[in-house]
């Protein structure tokens, strides 16, 4: 069966995010100037989104760090008329979003290129400190009696002997780092909803790479994004079975 090219991909939202090392201090004029460059493609009403920033204080006992959060950072979201395509601009941050129905990587990548070019022209950062791709998938499985997870996912929760086997809910989370490149991968699989004759599951894939000590050059950003995309696609295909692929329809 052909893999990775589906008529009805299960993607609820795809997000590409860049974080930057600034050349100058951030100021509130940046989102507006970026918007002027892309407004013909995102004429919807801009809206504000608060960003939660975490701060960790080790103190005298690093084994028990104190974690505080603050929401003083703000990202402005610019959307298409149908609100399915968005661009977010925040302090040293650019995000590009694609909501269901997913437009496909080629069109998504074109919008990423466009938004990135606009941001770089306005903000002129000195480099990139983080690139992340996140794909949130809703997989709907029809059933008559009960869903056998192993028939649809290659990695699913296993119930040991002595524990009731009729699961009413689950969440599995895996974090790993690749051996060849310090790319971080987070996989979350959870049940979402059970309706008559079908069950919904969320498969959330978040793949990212950081360059904190030495920012990545701006010229290398898109090639590194391509590497993340290739690995994200491979991970998704490795996590599902042909039974799952048949749900999406192959082109």
N, C-alpha and C positions, 0 to 999 in steps of 0.2 A: 504493500500500500504506500502511495506517495505521502511523504511526511512534510509538514510545515506549511502547506499551501491549502487553505481551507475556504470553502464557500461561506461558512458561518463560524468564524473564529469566536471562541468563548470569552474574549477580552472585554471586561467591563470598563477598564481604564488602563491606558498606558501613559507613563510619565517619564520624561527625560529631564534630568536636572543637572545644572552646572553650578558650581560654586567657585568664586574667583578670588585671587589675591589682588586687591585694589591698587591702583596707581595713586589715587587721591582718596580723601575721606568721602564716604558715601553721603549723598545729599538727596533730598526729596524731589529734585527736578529730574532725576534719571528716568523713573517710570514714564513720566509724561513725554520726555524726549524720545524714548524707545517707542512709545505708543504712536507718536506722530509718523514714525517710519513704517508701521505695520497696520495702521488703523483701517485701511481699505479692506484688509482681510479679517479684521476683528472689530466689526462695527457695533457689537453688542454693548450693553451698559457695563462699564467697568465696575468691579466690586472688590472689596477689601477682604483680605484673609490674614488673621493673626497667626504668627509663627511662634511656636513654643520652643524656647531655647533653654537647654539644661546646663547648669553649672555644678561642677563637682569640687568639693573642698575636702582634701584628705585629712587635714588637721594632724593631731598627734597619733591617731590610730588609723592608718591607711586601710586596715582590713574592714573598717566600718566608715566609709566616706559619707559625708553629708551631701545630699543631692537636693538642689533647689531648682525651681523652674521659674521662668519669667515669660511674659507674652508681649514685650514691648516692641518686638520686631513686626513689621507689617509688609505683606506682599500684595501687590495689586494684580488682579486677574483681568485679562482682556479676552473677550469671547467672540466667537462667530455668532451669526444671527440665531442659529439653532442651539447655541450654547454647547455644542458637542466638541468644539475645537477651542483650546484656550492657550494663552501664554501668560505666565506669571513673572513679575519682576519685583525683586525685593533687595535688601541690602546685600550686595555682592552675590546675587543669586538670580538665576534665570531658569524657569521651568516651562516645558511644553507638554500639553496634555491632549490626549485623544480619548474621548468617551465612546461607548458603544453607539452605533456600529463602528468598529475599528476600521480606519481608512486604509490599512496596509502599510508595511514598513516604508515602501518607496515614497508614498505621499507624506507620511509622518516625518521621514527624514528630510524631505524638502522643506517642511515647515520648521524643523529644527535648524536647518542651515540658515533659513531666512531670519528667524528670531535671533540666532546667535550673531549673525552679521550685524543686525541692528543694534544689539546690546554692545558689541565690541566697538562699534563706531561711536556710540554715545559715552560709554563708561571708560573705555580704554584701560582695562585691567592689565596687569603685568604677567598674569599667568592663571592657570586653573588649579584649584586645590582639591576638587572632587568632581567626578562624573558618576551619575547613577542612572540606571534604568529600572523601572518597576512595572511589572505587568500583573494586574489583578484579574484573574480569570474566574468566571462563574460557570461551572460545569453542571449541566442539568441531565440527570440520569433517570430514564423511565424505568419503572419496576412494577411487578405484580404483587409480590409478597415482601421480599427483603432485598436490599442491595448488597451484593458481595463486593466489598471494596477492592479486593485483590484482582477482580476481573477488569477494573478500570484504572487502578493506580498501582505502579510498581513499588511504591512505598506507602504503607498504610498502617495504622495502629494494630498491634497484635494483642489479643486478650489472653492472658495466661489461664491455665486450668484453675478452677475454683472460684472464678469471677464470672458473674452473669454475662453471657455473650450478647445479649440484646442491648447494644449501645444506644443511648438516647442523645449522645453528643460527644464530640471530641475535638481536640486541637493538637496538632503536631507542629513543632518548630525545629528547624535544623539550621545551624549557622556553620559555615565552613570557609576556608581560604584556600585558593588554588596554590599548588606547589611551584609552578613556573613563574607566575606573575601574582603579586599580592592583591588579587581581586577577591572581594568579599561577597559571599553569596548567602542570602537568607531565604529559606523556603518555609512557608506556612500553609498547611492544609487543614481545613476545618469544615465541618458541616455548616450549612447556611439555613436551609429551610426544607421542610417536608410538606409537600402538597399531595393531593389525591393523585396517585399514579406516577409521581415523580419525586426525586430528591435533588436538592441543590447543594453543591460543594464549592468552596472558595479555594483556589490555588493561587497563592500570592508569591511572586518571585521578585526579589529585590537584589540586584547585582550592582556593585559599585567599586570604585578604586579611588584612593586618596593620595594626594601629593602635598603633605603638610610642610615638611621641612624644605623641600625644593619644588616650587610650583611647576606644573607641566607647562610647556610653551603653548601659546595659543595655536600655533601651526599644527601641533600634534593632537589637538583635542578631538577632531573628527575621526582620525584613525583609531584612537583609543576607544571612542564611542562604538565604532564598527566592531572592535574586538569584544566589547561587552555584549553587543547585540548577538554576535555569533554564539557566544557562550550561553546567553539566555535562551536562545532558540534550542540549543542542544539539550540544556537542562530540562526544558519543558517536554521535549520529545522523550527524554529518558524517564520521565515520571509518569507517562501515560501509556496505555496499551492500545492495541488496534481496536478494541471495543470502544474506547473513548474517542479515537480518531474518527470512527464511523459516525459519531454523533454530530461532527462538525461539517461533514460533507467535503469530499476532496475535489478540487478543481480538475 
